[in-house]
Each structure stands twice: as structure tokens, then as C-alpha cells.
Amino acid sequence: MMYLVQLIVMALDPIIFLIVLILNFVNFDKKLIIVYGIVAGLLAEIMIASMNYGRSFGDTIILRIIAANLQSVLAYYIVRYFKNRKSKKNK
């Protein structure tokens, strides 16, 4: 139960969501969703471990990667919505 709460809190992290959203805008590809999630999860773990001296790197890396992948899927569909909307306006 504790891990589920941690996963929900990590999935609501706006900084990592912004990183994943930017990655999706730079290179929009459905095959790269998992890669973006892994990169953002590793970035989040590096940031948390470097800012909190009481935590060591890798304590919650699996949960962060899962949360970043959830955010990556959401960001993909947000980017797809806006790109489709933009292409419909141009027609």
C-alpha cells in the first residue's frame, strides 16, 4: 500500500512531467515513449539524490521509472492532440 501511494505522488511530479513533455515535443514518436520514461525517471532519481543528502541513489529508482513512464504516456497523448489540432487548422 505504501508503494502505491509513493507511485501516485511520484506520478504527480510536475518537473518530471515537464521534462517528458519537452522530450515528446522534440521528437514525437510512439516507439520512444518508454525511452523517455526511463530517461526522465533516471533524471528524477539523480535530482532527488543530489538534493537530499539523507537519500542515496537508487532507493526508489524503479518507482520513479514507472511513474515517469505513466507521465510519458500521458504527455504523448497530449502532444498528439495538439499536433492533430494544428494540422486540422492548416487544412
Order of alpha helices (4+ residues) and beta strands (2+ residues): alpha-alpha-alpha-alpha
